[in-house]
Amino acid sequence: MTPAKNKIHIEKCIISFSHNKYSTRKEADNFSIAKAEREIATGKNGISHLILRAENDDIDRLKFLFLIQGIPIMCYALGNLLNSSLREIVVVGSEEVKTIMDHFLNIVGTCGKTIRFVLEDAQHLNLVHTMNLGRELLSLSPDELVLFQPGDLPFLYDLEKVLHFPENKKHNLVLWLNSRQKMFPEFEKNSDSEFVKRNYHYRSIDNPGNELLDLKEPNLYPINFSMMDSDIIDNLHSSRKDGQIIHAGIQTALQKPLRLLKVLPYYLDHLLTFRLNLNRIRPGDKYQFGMSRKNFHKGSSRLLDTPLTTTLHDDPAFVSDVDALEDWEDFESLTRFSENKQGQKGLENIHPFGEALSQFREKGMPELKVEIPMYRDFPSYINSIYETLRMGYVPFDKEGHYISPHAESKETESAYRWYKNKCDSLEKLQSGNTNNNLK
């Protein structure tokens, strides 16, 4: 295995506003309903009525186009990138994504970034093909990582810690894992503090601290494309949900049998020690996959034949993607709560690109409401989805007023406080850096 010697600072990004389609709307809805019903029946922490695309939709149910407080989700995600130290951004998406992007950039500007668009391939809506479409538009050196992320992370605006992570230098793949204990340290004492509800299928024991953590798969990938096989990336991503990552490892091992011999010592150590250690810390815990982080780093690096590491963050925005109606409603409630508190400046109090986003809503959305079918009557469109997926209520009344029962929940208030404090701290940090530069 060749050691990595990468540049630390990541300057290029591929953001995907594309995902797969089901063959029919009925098939997609049946899958979404069945998944939610299973989660309800088993008492899961996070219930998800998934937002899924279908081939025969009159209006493409592309989640990145959904509006949060009258602004497309994709514009929040683009705003996060524009507000960062990235220099080049490649956007992959549909024709509607390009229409919205062009309007957005014409109004808010590019912030000095080079931004390119590539149309999704309707015949190959898979991760590897999407990555490669973006990759073809970037000129990459063998010693640089690229940030790859989906475009459904509207409040993931604290990107600098990812772009300047010191471990980028020594690793060709960095997994920013979502840890329940790190993000919500008070969740056992105060359930309202856990304002993003998710199901955590993985367990990790950190040595030498012997700390047991509940983990969820990463949502963004700093990756060195020159040093990673695309089929491995696809296996890792497609098998990351619901505790299926072990299947990805087995599939990769079968394809690379010589590497399997190098992995065996770590796997045997895992079989002999992990469950015993876990039961000592938390007896009877149920999980779908678990490993000590040390073993995972070493075993995965050997299996993939490239240096890999994981890191744990404390930022709920990393796990707060918009996969389901419940996720959309969390953000709709949050932004409306903030505007009720702060008036017209509500959004900029919880999002550092909020002023530009509000400007786009005022200047750009009237025209897009004519051009994009989803926006002509968005409240009715959303209500119809809630009814079809048997949610039991609708978020808007007949006049289009937001009436969700979660709009003023304690979780929404906790989210508001967290993001407001985050914005305040980032503003102070930016102000301090500016003052230091002036000295």
N, C-alpha and C positions, 0 to 999 in steps of 0.2 A: 504494500500500500504506500503510495507516494504521499509524503506530508504536504499539506496545503500551505501556500505562501501567498495569500491574497491581500489585496488592498483592503484596508479596514472600511473605508467610507464607501457605501453603496450609492451610486449616482443614477442608476437606471432601474426602471420599473415596468412590468407588464401588469395591467389591471384588466380583469376579465368581467365584462358585462354580458356573459353568455353562459348558458347551461343547456342540458339536454332537454328533449321533448318526448312526451309520451305519444303513442300512436293515436289515441283518442282522448277527448275530454272525460268521457265516462271512466276510462281506465285510470287516468290521473286522479280524478276525484275519489274513486274507490280506494286507491292506494292511500291517499291522504286521510280519508275517514277511518280506514282500518287501523292505520298507525296511531291516530289520536285515540281511538277507542281502546286499543291495547294499553296505551299509556295511562288512560283514565282507570281502566280495570285493575291495573297493577299498582296504582297509587304513585306514579312517577312524579318527580319534582317538577319537571318541565313538560307541559302538554303542547304538542305542535300540530296544528292543522296546516300542513305544508302548502306553500305557494308553488304550483307546478305548471309547466308549459305543456301544451298539447298541439299536435299537428293540425287539428281541425278547428282551432280557435278562430273566431271572427276578430277578436282583439287578443293579440299576443300577451299572455299572462306572464310577462317577464318581470320578475320581482324588482329588478334594479330601476324600473320605470315607476314603481309605486311612489305616491306622493307622501312626504312627511311634512305636515303643516304647509301644504301647497307647493313643495319643492321636491323634485325627483330624488330618490335615494342616490342615484348615480352622481348627482351634483354634489351631495355631501362628500361622497367618496373621492371624487375628483378634487374638491376643495381641500381635502386632507393632503393630497399629493402636491397641489399647488402651493400649499402653506409649508412645505418641507424644503429640505436642501437638495432634493432630487433635481437632476438636470434634464433627463430624458424620460418621457413617459409614452408607452405604447398602449392604446386602448383597443380592445377587441370586443366587438358587439354587433348588433343588428343595425339595419338602416335607421330605425327609430332612435337607437342610441346615438348614431352619428348626427342626426338632426338635432337632438337635444344638446349634444356636446358642442356643436357649432354655435348654437344660440348662446349657450352658457359662456363659452370662451370669448365670443364677440362682446359680451357685456362685462364680464369680470376680468378679462385679459388672461394671459398665460403665465404671468409672474416670472417672465424670463425663461420659462421651460421650453424645450422642444417637444411638441406633442404630435404624435402620429396616430392615425386610425387604420385599423384593418378589419374588414368585414368578416364576421363569423362564417364558417362553412356549414351550411344547413345539413349537409350529408355526413358531417363528422363533428358532432357536438360533444367531443370528449376532451379531457384535460390536456393530454399530450399534444393533440392537434392544435388546440387553442394556444398552448404555450409556444409551439413551433411557429404559428402564424405571427405571434408577437416577436419571437426571437429573430425571425428573418428580417425585421426592420431595425434591429440593433446591431451595431458594430461592437463586438465583445472581444476583450483580451482574455487570455487564459487565466489571469490572476484576479478576475473581478466577479463578485457576486451580483446577481440581479434580484430585486425584490419582486416576487410574484404574489399577487393577492386577488381574491374575488372582490367584486365591487359592491358587496352588501354589508360593509362595515362602516356605517355612516358617521360614527363618532370616534373612529380610530385615528385621532389627529396627533397623538404624541408619538410620532414616527422616528424622531431623532435617535431615541435609544436603540432602535432596530438598525437604522442606517449607519450608526457609529459604534455598534457593539464590538468591543475589543476582540471577542472570540471569532469574529468574521475572518480575521487574519489566518487562523489555524484550522478552519473547517469549511468544507464545501457544501454543507447543508446544515442549516440551523433551524431547529424546531422550537418555536415560541409556544410552549405548552400552557394551557389554561388550568390553573390550580384553584380549586374552590377555596382552600384555606388562605391562599395568598391574596385573592381578590376580595374575599368576604370574611375577614378574620373573626368577626363577631356573629356569624350566622347561627351558631348554636345557641347563643344567648339572646339574640335579637333577629328573628327570622325576617323582619321587614328590611333589614340592612342588605339582604341578598336580593337586590332588585333585578337581577337577571337570573331567571329560573332555567336551569339546564340539568341534564342527566349526565353524571360522571361515571363512565364505564371503566376507567383505568385506575390503577393504584401504583404508587411509586414509593419506595423507601429510600430516603436520602441518607447515605453514609458520609461521615461517621455520626451525624446527628440523630440517626434512627428515627427520623420524622416521616410519618405516614401521610401521604397526600392523595386526595381525590383529583384526578386529572381528566381533561377533555382534550381532544385532538386540536392541533394548531389550525389557524385560519390564514396564516401567511407564511411564505417560504422564501427566505434569503437562500439563493442557490447558485452554485457555479455550474452553468450548463455544460462547460467544456469538460467537466470531470464527473458528470452524472449520466447514466444511461436513462433515456427517456422512458423505457418500459418499466424501469424500477420506480421512477417518479409516479407513473400512472398507477402501479400496484399500490404504492404507499397511500396515494390520495383516495383512490376508489375504495380501498378497504379500511379507511380510517374511521368510518362511522360504526357505532354500536359495538365496539370492542372487537372488530374484525381484523385488526392490524396483524395479529399472529398469523392469519391466513396469507397475508402479503409476504411475511417473512418466509413461510414454508414454500410458497410458490417461487419466490426468488431463489431460495436454497436449492430447489429441485432443478432450476435452470442453470445454476452455478455450483455443481456438486463439489468441486475442489474447495470452494470457499466454505462449504458446510463443515469440513474438517477443522477449519480455523475457528468456527463458531462454537463447536461442541463443548469446549471447556466452560464457556460462559453459560451455555444452556444447562449443562449438568449442575453447575453451581446454583443456577436459578432453581432447578427442580429440588435440590437438596435443602435450600435455605429460605427461599422467599416465603412460602406459605407458613412455615414455622415462625418466621419473624413477624409476619403480618398478624397471625393469630395471637402472638404474644402481645402485640400492641393493640389490636382491635379484634377480639375473638368473634368468630362467626360472620365476619364481613363477607358480603357477596359482591363479586366483581367479575368482569369478563376477561380482563387481561391485566397483569401486574408484573413489575420487575424492579429491581434496584436500579437507580439511574446509572450507577457506575457500570453495571453489567450491560445495560441497554446501550450505553455509549460505545463500549468496547465491542460488544457483539454485533451491533448494527454497522459499525464502521468496518469490521471485518467482512460482514456479509455483503455490504455494498461496495467494498474495496475503495472506500474514500472516507476521509475524516468527517464525522458527523457529531453534533452535540445538541443538547437541549438546554433551554433556559426557562425559568419560571418567572412570570411577571405578576404585578399586582393591579393591573388595569382591566376593569370589566369590559371596556370597549373592544378588547381583543376577542372576547367570546361572544359579544353581543352582535351577531350577524342577523340578517333578516331572512330567515328561511321559511317562516311561518306567519300566519295572521297574528298570532299572539306577539311575535317579535315586532311586527309593524305597529301594533297597537301600543306596545311599550314606548316606542319612540314618538308616536303621535301624541300620547298622553304627556310624555316628558316635555316636548316642545310647547304644547299648549299650556301646561302648568307653568312653564317659565315665562311665557308671554302674559299669562294672567298675573304673575308676580311682578314682572319688570316692564310690561307694556311693549312698545315697539322694539325695545332693545333686548327683549327676552332671549332671542336666539343667540345673540352675540355674548350673552352672559354665560352660556353653556357650551358654545362652540367658537373657537378662535377665528373661523372663517364666516361667522354668522352674519356680519354686516354685508359681505359680498353676496351671500346666499339670499338674504332678504332683498337686496337690490335686484337680484335676478328674478325673484318671485314677482316683484313689482313691474319690472321692465320686460322680462322675457316670457313669462308664463301666459299672458293674454294671447299671444300669437301661437304658442304651443297648444293651447286649448283648442285651437282651430285645426292644427296640423296633426295632433296625436289623438286618435280615437278614444283612448283610455281616459283622457283628461276632459272630455266634453261634459261628462257628468260623473266625476270621480266618486262622490259619495254613493250614488246609486249603484255604480259598478262594484264598489267594495261591499255594499249591503247585499248584493245578489250573490257574491261569493260566500259570505257568511251564511246565507240561507241555504245555499247548495251544499255546503260542508257541514250543515246541521250544528251550527255553533250555539243556537238557542237564543241569540239576541243579535241586533245589528248596531254598529257603532255610530250611525248618523240617523237623525230624524228626517221627516219628509222635506223639511226646509234646508237640509244639508248641515245642520248644527251637530257638532260632535257630542254624543250623549253616552259614550262608553262608561260602564260602571267602574272602570279602572282609572278614570281620568284624574281622580283626586285620592288615589290609594296611598297608603303609607310607603309602599315600594316606590311609587312615582316620586314622592317627596324625597326619599332617600337618594334616588337617582339624580334628582335636581341638585341636591346639596353636594353630591360627589362631583358632578361635572362642573358646577359653579366653582368649587374649590380647586378643581383641576385647572380650569381656565385662569383663575386668579394666580395660581402658582406659576403657570407657564408665562403669563404676562409679566410677573415679577422677574422671572429668570431671563426673559428676553430683554426687559428693561435694564437689568444688571449687566448683561452682555454688551448692550449698546453703550452704556456708560463707561464700561471698561475699555471698549474700543476707542472711545473719544479721548481717553486720558493719554 
